[in-house]
Amino acid sequence: MYEDYSHQSVPSKKYRELIGTAVCVFNSNNGFIIENILRIDTDENYSWYELTDRTSGRLLNPIKNTISNAVGDSISQLFSELVEVRNRIVHSFRITAPEGMSSDGDDQILSTKHKNSDKTDIITEEYIMDFIRKNDELSSKLHELRGY
């Protein structure tokens, strides 16, 4: 598919909408994680400025030192998994989709190579939807932790 604003072929509108949604829900949870760290961190070991300067993966220790100490490891483990999937999406490369895999026949889709491995995955719409669903799960856990 081509758009007026780019001379390069791009995946279908639906696929791009899902990628955009995936990035947005992850970014929302990233901010929500920081909010919960700061709310639990009564010793003020962390600041908003310092935490927002960290990459998502570098939030795992502050999460363990605050959220995990308060409610166990389920939030930390889920966030860690989501960081890895987000990295696979963001650091993906475009391919021509195998027959029947593109939602509208445009044949452009993303694929990813796992870090330090020969393993690759095609980033299907189902892959993205699973990521979005798991972000919903994390958001619910973070809302429950916050208490409202």
C-alpha positions in Angstrom: 0.0 0.0 0.0 1.2 3.5 -0.7 0.1 6.7 1.0 0.3 10.3 -0.3 2.8 11.2 2.4 5.4 8.5 1.6 6.8 7.0 -1.5 7.5 3.7 0.4 5.1 0.9 0.5 3.6 0.3 4.0 1.4 -2.4 5.6 -2.4 -2.1 5.6 -4.1 0.6 7.5 -5.5 -1.9 10.0 -2.0 -3.3 10.6 -0.6 0.1 11.2 -3.5 1.0 13.5 -2.7 -2.1 15.6 1.0 -1.2 15.7 0.1 2.4 16.8 -2.3 1.1 19.4 0.3 -1.3 20.7 2.8 1.5 21.1 0.3 3.8 22.8 -1.0 1.2 25.4 2.6 0.2 26.2 3.6 3.9 26.7 0.5 4.4 28.9 1.5 1.5 31.1 5.1 2.7 31.2 3.9 6.0 32.7 1.5 4.1 35.0 4.4 2.0 36.3 6.4 5.2 37.1 3.3 6.6 38.9 3.0 3.5 41.1 6.8 3.4 41.8 6.6 6.9 43.1 3.5 6.4 45.1 5.0 3.3 46.9 8.5 4.9 47.2 7.9 6.6 50.6 11.7 6.8 51.1 11.9 9.0 48.0 14.7 6.9 46.4 13.4 7.8 43.0 12.3 10.9 41.2 9.9 11.4 38.3 12.7 13.0 36.3 15.2 10.2 36.9 12.6 7.5 36.1 11.3 9.1 32.9 14.9 9.3 31.6 15.3 5.5 31.9 14.5 3.1 29.2 11.6 0.7 30.0 14.0 -2.1 30.6 15.9 -0.1 33.1 12.7 0.4 35.2 12.8 -3.3 36.3 15.0 -2.7 39.4 12.9 0.2 40.7 9.8 -2.0 40.1 11.3 -4.8 42.1 12.4 -2.4 44.9 8.9 -0.9 45.2 6.0 -2.6 43.5 7.3 -6.2 43.9 8.1 -5.6 47.6 4.5 -4.4 48.0 2.6 -7.0 46.0 4.9 -9.7 44.7 6.4 -10.3 41.3 3.4 -10.6 39.0 3.5 -7.0 37.8 7.3 -7.1 37.4 7.2 -10.3 35.4 4.4 -9.1 33.1 6.1 -5.8 32.5 9.4 -7.5 31.7 7.6 -9.7 29.2 5.9 -6.7 27.6 9.2 -4.8 27.4 10.7 -7.7 25.4 7.7 -7.9 23.0 7.7 -4.1 22.6 11.4 -4.3 21.7 10.7 -7.0 19.2 8.0 -4.7 17.6 10.0 -1.5 17.7 13.2 -3.2 16.4 11.5 -5.1 13.7 12.1 -5.1 10.0 9.6 -5.1 7.1 9.1 -8.1 4.9 6.7 -9.2 2.2 4.1 -11.3 4.0 3.7 -15.0 3.2 0.6 -15.8 1.2 -2.6 -14.9 3.0 -1.0 -13.3 6.0 -1.6 -9.7 5.1 -5.1 -8.5 6.2 -5.8 -6.8 2.9 -3.4 -8.2 0.4 -0.9 -5.4 0.6 1.7 -8.0 1.5 3.8 -5.7 3.8 4.2 -6.9 7.4 6.9 -6.8 10.1 9.2 -9.5 11.3 11.6 -9.6 14.2 14.8 -11.4 15.1 15.3 -12.3 18.7 18.4 -10.7 20.3 21.4 -13.0 20.3 19.5 -15.7 18.6 18.8 -17.0 15.1 15.0 -17.2 16.0 12.7 -14.9 14.0 9.0 -14.3 14.3 6.6 -12.7 11.9 4.6 -10.0 13.7 1.1 -11.0 12.8 -2.1 -9.1 13.8 -2.6 -11.8 16.4 0.9 -11.2 17.8 0.0 -7.5 18.2 -3.4 -8.2 19.6 -1.9 -10.5 22.2 0.5 -7.7 23.2 -2.4 -5.3 23.5 -4.4 -7.7 25.6 -1.5 -8.3 27.9 -1.1 -4.5 28.3 -4.7 -4.4 29.3 -4.0 -7.1 31.9 -1.0 -5.0 33.2 -3.2 -1.8 33.3 -5.8 -3.6 35.4 -3.1 -4.9 37.8 -1.7 -1.3 38.1 -5.2 0.1 38.7 -5.8 -2.5 41.4 -2.5 -1.7 43.0 -3.2 2.1 43.0 -6.6 1.4 44.5 -8.7 3.5 42.2 
